[in-house]
Amino acid sequence: MSDLEKLLEKFNNRPASLWNVMRFQLGFSVEQSNEIVSAVEEWMPNEHDTNSYEWNKCVRMLRERLWDQPE
């Protein structure tokens, strides 16, 4: 396997994030992707100071999946 093939395989197997979907699958520009993901992040609910562990876990997981995760 060539270096280019390895790089493409790594690139294509990146974990999905909202930013990656918008940028690479839908073809939005970097600026558009940043704007929209920022707006979604502001729109999302906050974690609660309650005993609702599952709610907080879900909110954290969703927030982590918004942005591109560089390696």
NUDONU-777793 format. One record per atom (N, C-alpha, C): x, y, z; residue in three letters. Coordinates in pm, whole numbers, plus 50000, padded with zeros to 5 digits. Example, Ala and Ser with C-alpha at 12.3 -4.5 7.8 and 13.67 -1.06 7.14 Angstrom:
BEGIN
513194943150780Ala512304955050780Ala513204967050780Ala512854977550708Ser513674989450714Ser512905000350787Ser
//
This chain:
BEGIN
500864988250000Met500005000050000Met500905012450000Met500635021649909Ser501445033749899Ser501135043350014Ser502015053050032Asp501805063150137Asp500505070850112Asp500235073849986Leu499005081049953Leu497785072749988Leu497815059949957Glu496685051149990Glu496485050250141Glu497585049750217Lys497485049450363Lys496875062250416Lys497305073450360Leu496775086450402Leu495285087550370Leu494905083250251Leu493495083750213Leu492645074350298Leu493175062750331Glu492445053550416Glu492225059550554Glu493275065650608Lys493165072150739Lys492145083450734Lys492215091550626Phe491305102750609Phe489865097950597Phe489645087650520Asn488285082650497Asn487705075250617Asn488535070850708Asn488055063550826Asn487995072350950Asn488075085450934Arg487985094351049Arg486595093251111Arg486515094951242Pro485195094851305Pro484355106451253Pro483085103851235Ala482195114251184Ala481975125051289Ala481955137151244Ser481545148451326Ser480665157051238Ser479885165451298Leu479035174251219Leu479895182651125Leu481025187651175Trp481905195851093Trp482415187950973Trp482875175650996Asn483375167250886Asn482295164350783Asn481105161450829Val480005158650736Val479735170850649Val479655182450712Met479355194550636Met480495198150540Met481705196750586Arg482855200750505Arg483145190850393Arg483215178150424Phe483695168350327Phe482585161050252Phe481455158350318Gln480385151250248Gln479465160850174Gln479205172550234Leu478285181950171Leu478985193150094Leu480305194450114Gly481075204150037Gly480995218550083Gly480595220950206Phe480565234650258Phe482005239650275Phe482185252750270Ser483505258450293Ser483845257350442Ser485105259550476Val485535259150616Val484765269650696Val484645281750641Glu483945292550710Glu482485289250735Glu481815283750633Gln480405279950648Gln480255268950753Gln481125259050747Ser481075248150843Ser481275253350984Ser482265262051003Asn482515267851135Asn481305275651187Asn480705283751100Glu479545291851140Glu478375283151183Glu478065273151104Ile476905264851133Ile477135256351256Ile478305250451269Val478575242151387Val478595250751513Val479105262951505Ser479065272051619Ser477625275251659Ser476775277651560Ala475375280551587Ala474675268651652Ala474965256651605Val474385244551665Val474875242951808Val476155245551831Glu476725244451965Glu476035254052062Glu475765266252018Glu475065276052102Glu473625272052126Glu473005265652028Trp471605261552036Trp471405249752130Trp472415241152141Met472275228952222Met472025232052369Met471265223352436Pro471025225452579Pro472295223252660Pro472315228852779Asn473435227152870Asn473245214752955Asn474335210653018Glu474225199853115Glu473485205453237Glu472815196453311His472055200653429His472805196953555His472555204753660Asp473135201753792Asp472185192653869Asp471745182253803Thr470835172853868Thr471525159353874Thr470805149653917Asn471335136053922Asn471105128653791Asn470765135953687Ser470475129753559Ser471775127153482Ser472465116853522Tyr473745113353461Tyr473595110553313Tyr472535103553274Glu472345100053133Glu472145112453046Glu471405122353097Trp471205134753023Trp472545141452998Trp473335143053104Asn474625149753092Asn475565142053001Asn475535128953011Lys476375120552925Lys476005122552778Lys474725123052750Cys474235124952613Cys474645138652560Cys474445149052640Val474805162552597Val476305163552570Val477125157852658Arg478575158052639Arg478965150652511Arg478355139152488Met478665131252369Met478325139052242Met477165145452241Leu476765153252124Leu477705164952100Leu478095171752207Arg479025183052192Arg480375178452138Arg480835166852182Glu482115161552136Glu482065157951987Glu480885154851937Arg480745150551798Arg480495162151701Arg480495174451751Leu480245185851664Leu481435189351577Leu482595189851637Trp483785195151569Trp484695184151518Trp485445187651419Asp486475178951364Asp487485175751474Asp487865163351484Gln488835159151584Gln490155156051516Gln491055165851507Pro492335162951441Pro493145152851519Pro493915145051449Glu494705134651514Glu496135139051532Glu
//
